[in-house]
Amino acid sequence: GIARALRSRGGGTDGVVVGTPDLMAPEQAAGRTWEVDVRTDVYALGGILYELWTEKRPFHAKKTSKLLKKIQEEDPLPPRQIDPTINPDMEAIILKAIEKTGYRQDVLARSLRRSKTDSIGLVVSDAGEPAFAEMVHGVEQAAAERGLTLLLASSGEDAGREQRAVQTLLNRRVDGLILARAANSDHDLLAGLQREKTPVVLLDRLYRDQSLDQVGADNRESMRALVAHLAGQGHARFAVAAGDTRVPTLTERLRGFFDAIDEAGLRRADQLVLAGASHSDIEDSLAEGLSERSCTAVIAASTPLAVAALRALERSGLATPADVAFATFDGFNHPDMFRPRLTTVRQPAFDMGVAAVRLLVERLGSPTAVPQSVRLHQAIEYRDSTEAYGLDRHRP
């Protein structure tokens, strides 16, 4: 650091601080020596620049105790108010160097002492989607019960943005990360986190070799059970809004669909399967294909896909359940507001969030433990939209 002898110029009159009090950063002035790092020298350099350009110190007091109090609680006079000829860019550099933001964070101070921040990071692709909102709620509640602070970021289904979100959370010294499902995710990101031994739990997001802790739902079995139920009602031609199959959760649901089709002895070629990242394209294709394929049941693999499918049904002039049965995964926040009420495979999103925090806490306590994979059951809520009204007239 930058310092002078006890009795040198700027040392104050009461001799209680070794060094140069008027060049001390706020954390030094407060006696929080565990916070001292390279930023402390940046602050001192800012003080020197301030004096070089204004010929005044940032703070002044006759007694050291008062000087230290000013450093902690007050802001210096902007250099251009002392000398208007100072370049504005130079003033900005000086003020940036001596700003207090970032130097008075008690949480960071504790983290430097204990190598922990008692905070965790959560990255989701779309916090507005009902399933994700419930997951966030579960993570937040479970974290709070353990005295942990949650920092939330959204990737927006963009690999670059996800990378930046993760780096931002790591820069904030979170103790560990929970990464929710994302379509356009970068597997190199996960590999890099593994190499760095960063505690990570995957939430509703499967990793190919299961070398990371994971929490998910029984997606494949739930879809198989739903389709088997509908096939048992006599449905033989299905339309499935499968979505972006780069998302492992959606891939599992599609596999469950084909499991049930095969078990029921139905022809795969008779089924209308719509996959892809664009929900609007899926809506258009579904609206065109429903009548061409004489489909009697429509299944949406997620809430956003359900919106696209319902729009397609409206465009096609088909009524549910009189003309076509309808079911969705994940569902809506207020399902009883829909008429007819929608059959829904309800993802236990809240419980999944809670489980993710539990796994992360266990990982923090046992860094070398064998990774765990937790699968929670999804309940199928059969409602009016899959009642077998009018099915006979659709049968070949």
GUGUKE-33727 format. One record per residue (C-alpha): x, y, z. Coordinates in steps of 0.05 Angstrom, whole numbers, padded with zeros to 5 digits, always signed. Each point is the difference from the previous one (the first is absolute). Last residue first. Layout:
<atoms>
XYZ
...
</atoms>
This chain:
<atoms>
-01234-00884-00774
-00016+00031+00068
-00015+00073+00001
-00075-00007+00007
+00009-00045+00061
+00040+00052+00038
-00058+00049+00008
+00013+00012+00074
+00056-00043+00029
+00019+00048+00056
+00070+00024-00011
-00012+00075+00008
-00045-00011+00060
+00054-00018+00050
+00052-00054+00013
+00054+00026+00047
+00062-00043-00013
+00049+00004+00058
+00074+00005-00016
+00046-00042+00044
+00068+00026+00020
+00066-00024-00027
+00065+00012+00039
+00069-00014-00030
+00057+00002+00050
+00074+00012-00013
+00048-00043+00041
+00030+00040+00057
+00064+00039-00011
-00025+00069+00020
-00035-00024+00063
-00029+00059+00038
-00007+00044-00061
-00030-00059-00038
-00050-00012+00056
-00021+00073-00003
-00007-00006-00075
-00041-00063+00005
-00047+00032+00050
-00006+00063-00042
-00019-00042-00061
-00051-00039+00041
-00036+00064+00019
-00002+00023-00072
-00027-00068-00021
-00053+00005+00054
-00024+00066-00029
+00000-00027-00071
-00040-00063+00014
-00018-00004-00074
-00075-00006-00009
-00021-00042-00060
-00063+00040-00016
-00070-00013-00026
-00028+00068-00013
-00065+00027+00028
-00048+00014-00058
-00003+00057+00009
+00063+00028+00030
-00002+00040+00065
+00009-00063+00040
+00072-00006-00025
+00024+00063+00037
+00076-00002-00002
+00002-00039-00065
+00023-00070-00018
+00065-00039+00006
-00018-00050-00055
-00062+00007-00043
-00062-00038-00020
-00053+00009-00054
-00054-00045-00029
-00028+00018-00068
-00068+00015-00030
-00046+00002+00061
+00058+00007+00050
+00019+00053-00019
-00028+00036-00060
+00033+00003-00069
-00006+00062-00043
+00070-00010-00028
+00023+00068+00023
-00026-00014+00070
+00037-00066+00001
+00064+00033-00024
-00006+00052+00055
-00008-00055+00052
+00062-00034-00028
+00043+00062+00004
-00021+00014+00072
+00012-00072+00018
+00070+00005-00030
+00015+00057+00048
-00026-00044+00057
+00040-00062-00019
-00004-00065-00039
-00068+00015-00032
-00044-00059-00016
-00056+00000-00052
-00050-00056-00008
-00049-00019-00056
+00046+00011-00060
-00032-00005-00068
+00069+00005-00032
-00018+00055-00050
-00048+00034+00049
+00052+00009+00054
+00058+00012-00047
-00011+00072-00021
-00013+00028+00070
+00056-00043+00027
+00049+00025-00051
-00017+00073+00014
+00003-00009+00076
+00066-00037-00006
+00028+00056-00042
-00023+00051+00052
+00033-00041+00055
+00067+00002-00035
+00052-00046+00032
-00020-00062-00037
-00041-00064+00003
-00069-00015-00025
-00021-00073+00002
-00063-00018-00038
-00014-00074+00011
-00023-00048-00054
+00072-00020-00019
+00012-00024+00071
-00053-00053-00011
-00038-00022+00062
+00011-00067+00036
-00017+00030+00067
+00070-00015+00027
+00031+00033-00061
-00040+00064+00009
+00014-00001+00075
+00075-00004-00009
-00004+00052-00056
-00030+00050+00048
+00050-00016+00054
+00056+00015-00049
-00032+00067-00014
-00002+00016+00075
+00073-00019+00007
+00019+00046-00057
-00039+00057+00032
+00039-00008+00065
+00066-00006-00038
-00010+00068-00034
+00032-00007-00068
-00068-00029-00018
-00029+00070-00008
-00075-00008+00001
-00040-00064+00001
-00068+00027-00020
-00029-00069-00008
-00059-00016-00046
-00030-00068+00012
-00037-00050-00043
-00025-00063+00034
-00046+00025+00055
-00046-00054+00025
-00007+00017+00074
+00057-00049+00015
+00043+00040-00048
-00013+00060+00045
+00022-00037+00062
+00061-00029-00035
+00018+00070-00024
-00001+00027+00071
+00038-00059+00030
+00055+00004-00053
+00006+00075+00011
+00008-00010+00074
+00050-00057-00009
+00045+00042-00045
-00002+00062+00043
+00014-00032+00067
+00023+00067+00029
+00068+00031+00008
+00054+00016+00050
+00073-00010-00017
+00068-00003+00035
+00055-00002-00052
+00036-00058-00033
-00066-00025-00030
+00036-00016-00065
-00046+00038-00048
-00022+00056+00046
-00074+00008+00012
-00034+00066+00015
-00062+00006+00044
+00047+00030+00051
+00075-00015-00007
+00040+00008+00064
+00069+00031-00001
+00057+00006+00051
+00058+00030-00041
+00057-00050-00006
+00035+00044-00051
+00001-00059-00049
-00073-00013+00015
-00019+00072-00014
+00038-00004-00066
-00037-00063-00020
-00066+00033+00016
+00017+00061-00042
+00026-00045-00056
-00069-00030-00004
-00025+00068-00024
-00075+00008+00008
-00048+00019-00056
-00060-00036+00028
+00006+00018+00073
-00017-00039+00063
+00017+00028+00068
+00070+00012+00027
+00009+00001+00075
+00067+00028+00020
+00046-00001+00061
+00033+00042+00054
-00014+00065-00036
+00062+00043-00005
-00031+00060-00036
+00047-00014-00057
-00029-00070-00003
-00069+00030-00009
+00024+00045-00056
+00036-00058-00034
-00064-00041+00001
-00041+00056-00029
+00053+00013-00054
-00001-00074-00021
-00076+00000+00000
+00000+00062-00044
+00046-00033-00049
-00041-00063-00001
-00066+00037-00012
-00066-00031+00023
-00016+00064+00038
+00057-00013+00048
-00033+00029+00062
+00036+00015+00065
-00019-00008+00074
+00043+00010+00062
-00027-00037+00060
+00024+00015+00071
+00009-00060+00045
-00022-00006+00073
-00022-00072-00008
-00074+00016+00001
+00014+00057-00048
+00031-00049-00050
-00060-00046+00003
-00048+00058-00011
+00040+00029-00058
+00010-00067-00034
-00074-00017+00005
-00022+00069-00025
+00049-00003-00057
-00027-00069-00019
-00071+00028+00002
+00019+00057-00046
+00035-00049-00046
-00064-00041-00007
-00042+00062-00011
+00045+00029-00054
+00021+00070+00020
+00069-00020+00025
+00020-00020-00070
+00066-00035-00011
+00018-00009+00073
+00066+00013+00036
+00002-00007+00075
+00059+00024+00043
+00014-00017+00072
+00019+00044+00060
+00028-00016+00068
+00062+00040-00021
+00053-00051+00017
+00076+00000+00004
-00009+00015+00074
+00039+00065+00009
-00006+00022-00072
-00074-00019-00001
-00013+00039+00064
+00028+00062-00032
-00040-00012-00062
-00064-00001+00041
+00022+00063+00037
+00004+00038-00065
+00034+00066+00012
+00051+00003-00055
-00043-00017-00060
-00029+00070-00007
+00044+00049+00037
+00023+00038-00061
+00073+00020+00000
+00022-00029-00067
-00066+00017-00035
+00006+00072+00025
+00070+00007-00029
-00018-00032-00067
-00062+00043-00007
+00040+00063+00016
+00050-00019-00054
-00056-00008-00050
-00028+00068+00019
+00067+00033-00013
+00020+00047+00057
-00010+00073-00019
-00057+00007+00049
+00048-00004+00059
-00031-00012+00069
-00069-00017-00026
+00035-00038-00055
+00032-00046+00052
-00067-00025+00028
-00002+00014+00076
+00015-00064+00036
-00056-00047+00023
-00014-00010+00074
-00011-00059+00047
+00062-00044+00003
+00052+00052-00020
-00033+00052+00044
+00003-00046+00061
+00073-00013-00014
+00014+00075-00001
-00038+00010+00064
+00043-00052+00035
+00063+00027-00031
-00010+00069+00030
+00009+00065-00038
-00045-00022-00057
+00007-00003-00075
-00030-00045-00054
+00014-00006-00075
+00068+00034+00010
+00012+00066-00036
+00046+00023-00056
-00060-00013-00047
+00034-00041-00055
+00056-00032+00039
-00042-00006+00063
-00055-00039-00035
+00051-00043-00036
+00030-00019+00067
-00068-00017+00029
-00017-00042-00061
+00066-00037+00010
-00022-00015+00071
-00066-00027-00025
+00035-00044-00051
+00046-00024+00055
-00061-00023+00039
-00027-00033-00062
+00060-00047+00001
-00023-00031+00065
-00019+00021+00071
-00066-00030+00024
+00032-00038+00057
+00027+00066+00027
-00069+00024+00020
+00026+00055+00045
-00054+00049-00022
+00052+00046-00032
+00029-00060-00035
-00067-00019-00029
-00013+00072-00021
+00065+00005-00040
+00059+00035+00033
+00033+00059-00036
-00019+00050+00054
+00023-00048+00054
+00071-00008-00027
+00031-00058+00038
-00004-00023+00073
-00063+00026+00031
-00012+00026+00070
+00048+00059+00001
-00047+00054+00026
+00022+00056-00046
-00010-00030-00069
+00050-00038-00043
-00009+00046-00060
+00072+00021-00001
+00044-00053+00035
-00005-00019+00073
-00021-00073-00008
+00043-00015-00061
-00032+00001-00069
-00046-00046-00037
-00020-00024-00070
-00019-00073+00002
</atoms>
